[in-house]
């Protein structure tokens, strides 16, 4: 999970900004599928 968080932060830094990458809260939502993503995002 930490590897994925690092990759997400790296993407945010490269494509948005370092400030956004550092301030974005990343929450692990378990197994996200097409059927569960709407519920998890709410």
C-alpha positions as CSV (number, residue, x, y, z in Angstrom):
1,X,0.0,0.0,0.0
2,X,2.8,2.4,0.8
3,X,4.3,1.8,-2.7
4,X,1.0,2.8,-4.3
5,X,0.8,5.9,-2.1
6,X,4.3,6.9,-3.2
7,X,3.4,6.4,-6.9
8,X,0.2,8.5,-6.5
9,X,2.1,11.3,-4.7
10,X,4.7,11.2,-7.5
11,X,2.0,11.5,-10.1
12,X,0.3,14.4,-8.3
13,X,3.7,16.2,-8.0
14,X,4.5,15.7,-11.7
15,X,1.0,16.5,-13.0
16,X,-0.5,18.9,-10.5
17,X,1.9,20.4,-8.0
18,X,4.2,19.5,-5.1
19,X,1.8,21.4,-2.7
20,X,-1.1,19.2,-3.8
21,X,1.0,16.1,-3.7
22,X,2.0,16.9,-0.1
23,X,-1.4,17.9,1.1
24,X,-3.6,15.3,-0.5
25,X,-5.0,12.7,1.9
26,X,-4.8,9.2,0.4
27,X,-7.1,6.7,2.0
28,X,-6.9,3.0,1.2
29,X,-10.4,1.8,0.3
30,X,-9.8,-1.9,0.0
31,X,-10.8,-3.6,-3.2
32,X,-12.2,-1.0,-5.5
33,X,-14.2,-2.2,-8.4
34,X,-16.6,-0.6,-10.9
35,X,-19.5,-1.7,-8.6
36,X,-18.0,-0.3,-5.4
37,X,-16.3,2.9,-6.5
38,X,-19.4,5.1,-6.3
39,X,-20.1,4.0,-2.8
40,X,-16.5,4.4,-1.7
41,X,-16.3,7.9,-3.2
42,X,-19.4,9.1,-1.3
